[in-house]
Amino acid sequence: MSNTLLAILITTGIAVFFSLFTGWWRLAFAPFGIRSNQMTCKKLGLKVYAPDQIRRVDTILAHFARGFNLTITSRSTQNVSDACDAMSPLFQSFAEEGVAMGYTLRRLFFYNANHFEKNCVKPKPEFRYLYYVGLGFWSGMRNHAPKKIVSIAEHLDPLHQYLCYDGYGFKLAFFDYPGDPQVLSKLNELPDYARHAAYQGVGRAFYFRFMQRVDEMIAHTTRLGDTAIDAAAGIGLAATFVNTDQLHIAQDLATMMPTQWQPHFHLGMCFALKARSINDVDAFEQYLENVETPVRSAIYASIRECDRVELLIRADDKDEKYRRWRDAVTAWMTKNIKYPLAGIRDVDQVIDNMSVPVADINLHCELDR
């Protein structure tokens, strides 16, 4: 063997070893990344027209893409975490969702529920809701069949696993629905409450797609039949999560919702604020600084009830925990909180209601389902 060939082989071997040892080999995944210039309101045909809203949505989409791209190409997960922590709190959550979407690809398509929760969710539990949604979004991007997403979600946290279906439904409605509305029929193959959770994701996607054409948002949601109320909850969540620092936007949209959807839109608002409150406590408090006192009181009371019900439902041995959690909070808000998060109806009565065990709450009180 010539000295030149030997030198080439040695150099190549060292380069390969260095790449594997340091994690630089992950740059090979760069071609699988999301091109941020393709993730804009204009490119995606989103009905967003006001310049400030266009900037906000474009920034959200760019952060989501960056979170995914960082996850699949970064040398270490610590690098990913540090990069996300340096982002604005208002947009970091969307990057963290992208991080979870890239989880399986980073693992070379090897998925394990315990590993996901231990290594993705547990290190940064403040973004736990976004991580489960992102995992489901990845299933949608992979065009997984409904049975496949069930097999992915079934061994996860009994409450949060339903957020995977939410992410799955979001992808179908956000990317596929404009070209083929019948694509949502896949969601009807999902079992039990998983189907409803998926349509909550559809509602979130409809908010982005028809943000400033409320008439179209309502028309497309109405066509969903019995799952329209689930989509309405998703619309409420998205409108509030996107605009937590300018809550009046979600509140104004709330007044345009059909009466039968309003309790569910209301719940979506609560869940969005609950998520924001744990994403970054300091930022959340800043978002609410200029909110009127009655509204702020309604927000914190609703979040407390959301937490209380979650704890009680986690502790019992009954099934359908996610559905019961949502139904209980919806019923409580309908009775105690002025729509849309405009204030508390009766402070003393709210305190009394908070002492009622979940088992004694009429979960279907004032609900359509």
Solvent accessible surface area in square Angstrom, and as a share of the most:
residue,aa,sasa,rsa
1,M,159,0.71
2,S,65,0.42
3,N,130,0.66
4,T,96,0.56
5,L,82,0.41
6,L,82,0.41
7,A,53,0.41
8,I,97,0.49
9,L,91,0.45
10,I,93,0.47
11,T,87,0.51
12,T,70,0.41
13,G,39,0.37
14,I,111,0.56
15,A,57,0.44
16,V,78,0.45
17,F,136,0.57
18,F,114,0.48
19,S,28,0.18
20,L,109,0.54
21,F,160,0.67
22,T,36,0.21
23,G,6,0.06
24,W,108,0.38
25,W,76,0.27
26,R,36,0.13
27,L,92,0.46
28,A,76,0.59
29,F,23,0.09
30,A,56,0.43
31,P,113,0.71
32,F,126,0.53
33,G,23,0.22
34,I,34,0.17
35,R,175,0.64
36,S,59,0.38
37,N,96,0.49
38,Q,78,0.34
39,M,14,0.06
40,T,33,0.19
41,C,4,0.03
42,K,188,0.80
43,K,123,0.52
44,L,33,0.16
45,G,46,0.45
46,L,10,0.05
47,K,62,0.26
48,V,6,0.03
49,Y,124,0.47
50,A,31,0.24
51,P,91,0.57
52,D,75,0.39
53,Q,11,0.05
54,I,57,0.29
55,R,151,0.55
56,R,36,0.13
57,V,0,0.00
58,D,38,0.20
59,T,44,0.25
60,I,6,0.03
61,L,12,0.06
62,A,40,0.31
63,H,34,0.15
64,F,16,0.07
65,A,1,0.01
66,R,116,0.42
67,G,0,0.00
68,F,5,0.02
69,N,40,0.20
70,L,33,0.17
71,T,7,0.04
72,I,0,0.00
73,T,25,0.14
74,S,15,0.10
75,R,106,0.39
76,S,41,0.27
77,T,91,0.53
78,Q,110,0.49
79,N,57,0.29
80,V,7,0.04
81,S,25,0.16
82,D,75,0.39
83,A,22,0.17
84,C,0,0.00
85,D,80,0.41
86,A,91,0.70
87,M,18,0.08
88,S,54,0.35
89,P,54,0.34
90,L,20,0.10
91,F,30,0.13
92,Q,15,0.07
93,S,0,0.00
94,F,18,0.07
95,A,0,0.00
96,E,3,0.01
97,E,13,0.06
98,G,0,0.00
99,V,20,0.11
100,A,0,0.00
101,M,3,0.01
102,G,0,0.00
103,Y,16,0.06
104,T,12,0.07
105,L,6,0.03
106,R,25,0.09
107,R,63,0.23
108,L,103,0.51
109,F,106,0.44
110,F,124,0.52
111,Y,56,0.21
112,N,58,0.30
113,A,11,0.09
114,N,109,0.56
115,H,55,0.25
116,F,0,0.00
117,E,42,0.19
118,K,139,0.59
119,N,71,0.36
120,C,16,0.09
121,V,14,0.08
122,K,146,0.62
123,P,86,0.54
124,K,25,0.11
125,P,64,0.40
126,E,58,0.26
127,F,7,0.03
128,R,56,0.21
129,Y,24,0.09
130,L,15,0.08
131,Y,4,0.01
132,Y,5,0.02
133,V,12,0.07
134,G,0,0.00
135,L,3,0.01
136,G,0,0.00
137,F,5,0.02
138,W,24,0.08
139,S,1,0.01
140,G,0,0.00
141,M,75,0.34
142,R,116,0.42
143,N,105,0.54
144,H,29,0.13
145,A,56,0.43
146,P,10,0.06
147,K,175,0.74
148,K,95,0.40
149,I,0,0.00
150,V,36,0.21
151,S,52,0.33
152,I,14,0.07
153,A,0,0.00
154,E,89,0.40
155,H,132,0.59
156,L,8,0.04
157,D,30,0.15
158,P,68,0.43
159,L,0,0.00
160,H,10,0.04
161,Q,26,0.11
162,Y,36,0.14
163,L,20,0.10
164,C,0,0.00
165,Y,7,0.03
166,D,8,0.04
167,G,0,0.00
168,Y,0,0.00
169,G,0,0.00
170,F,19,0.08
171,K,12,0.05
172,L,1,0.01
173,A,0,0.00
174,F,4,0.02
175,F,66,0.28
176,D,41,0.21
177,Y,13,0.05
178,P,73,0.46
179,G,72,0.70
180,D,70,0.36
181,P,74,0.47
182,Q,134,0.60
183,V,23,0.13
184,L,9,0.04
185,S,59,0.38
186,K,54,0.23
187,L,0,0.00
188,N,78,0.40
189,E,121,0.54
190,L,7,0.03
191,P,64,0.40
192,D,117,0.61
193,Y,7,0.03
194,A,4,0.03
195,R,55,0.20
196,H,26,0.12
197,A,0,0.00
198,A,0,0.00
199,Y,10,0.04
200,Q,4,0.02
201,G,0,0.00
202,V,0,0.00
203,G,0,0.00
204,R,23,0.08
205,A,0,0.00
206,F,0,0.00
207,Y,4,0.01
208,F,12,0.05
209,R,21,0.08
210,F,15,0.06
211,M,13,0.06
212,Q,64,0.29
213,R,93,0.34
214,V,32,0.18
215,D,83,0.43
216,E,36,0.16
217,M,0,0.00
218,I,41,0.21
219,A,41,0.31
220,H,33,0.15
221,T,0,0.00
222,T,79,0.46
223,R,168,0.61
224,L,28,0.14
225,G,50,0.48
226,D,91,0.47
227,T,1,0.00
228,A,6,0.05
229,I,16,0.08
230,D,3,0.02
231,A,0,0.00
232,A,0,0.00
233,A,4,0.03
234,G,2,0.02
235,I,0,0.00
236,G,0,0.00
237,L,40,0.20
238,A,3,0.03
239,A,0,0.00
240,T,0,0.00
241,F,12,0.05
242,V,3,0.02
243,N,0,0.00
244,T,0,0.00
245,D,55,0.29
246,Q,41,0.18
247,L,9,0.04
248,H,106,0.47
249,I,47,0.24
250,A,0,0.00
251,Q,33,0.14
252,D,75,0.39
253,L,11,0.05
254,A,0,0.00
255,T,90,0.52
256,M,102,0.45
257,M,6,0.03
258,P,35,0.22
259,T,108,0.63
260,Q,98,0.44
261,W,9,0.03
262,Q,41,0.18
263,P,24,0.15
264,H,11,0.05
265,F,0,0.00
266,H,4,0.02
267,L,5,0.03
268,G,1,0.01
269,M,0,0.00
270,C,1,0.01
271,F,20,0.08
272,A,0,0.00
273,L,1,0.00
274,K,13,0.06
275,A,8,0.06
276,R,5,0.02
277,S,18,0.12
278,I,38,0.19
279,N,14,0.07
280,D,51,0.26
281,V,89,0.51
282,D,99,0.51
283,A,9,0.07
284,F,4,0.02
285,E,92,0.41
286,Q,117,0.52
287,Y,34,0.13
288,L,1,0.01
289,E,122,0.55
290,N,148,0.76
291,V,26,0.15
292,E,124,0.56
293,T,87,0.50
294,P,72,0.45
295,V,14,0.08
296,R,69,0.25
297,S,43,0.28
298,A,0,0.00
299,I,1,0.00
300,Y,73,0.28
301,A,0,0.00
302,S,1,0.01
303,I,16,0.08
304,R,130,0.47
305,E,0,0.00
306,C,0,0.00
307,D,45,0.24
308,R,48,0.18
309,V,0,0.00
310,E,19,0.09
311,L,125,0.62
312,L,75,0.37
313,I,0,0.00
314,R,83,0.30
315,A,89,0.69
316,D,44,0.23
317,D,137,0.71
318,K,105,0.44
319,D,119,0.61
320,E,76,0.34
321,K,34,0.14
322,Y,3,0.01
323,R,40,0.15
324,R,20,0.07
325,W,3,0.01
326,R,13,0.05
327,D,5,0.03
328,A,0,0.00
329,V,0,0.00
330,T,3,0.02
331,A,5,0.04
332,W,10,0.04
333,M,1,0.00
334,T,28,0.16
335,K,110,0.46
336,N,3,0.02
337,I,1,0.00
338,K,93,0.39
339,Y,57,0.21
340,P,15,0.09
341,L,0,0.00
342,A,39,0.31
343,G,2,0.02
344,I,33,0.17
345,R,130,0.47
346,D,75,0.39
347,V,89,0.51
348,D,104,0.54
349,Q,75,0.33
350,V,6,0.03
351,I,107,0.54
352,D,84,0.43
353,N,17,0.09
354,M,41,0.18
355,S,87,0.56
356,V,51,0.29
357,P,73,0.46
358,V,10,0.06
359,A,80,0.62
360,D,102,0.53
361,I,34,0.17
362,N,100,0.51
363,L,27,0.13
364,H,91,0.41
365,C,42,0.25
366,E,106,0.48
367,L,23,0.11
368,D,80,0.42
369,R,78,0.29
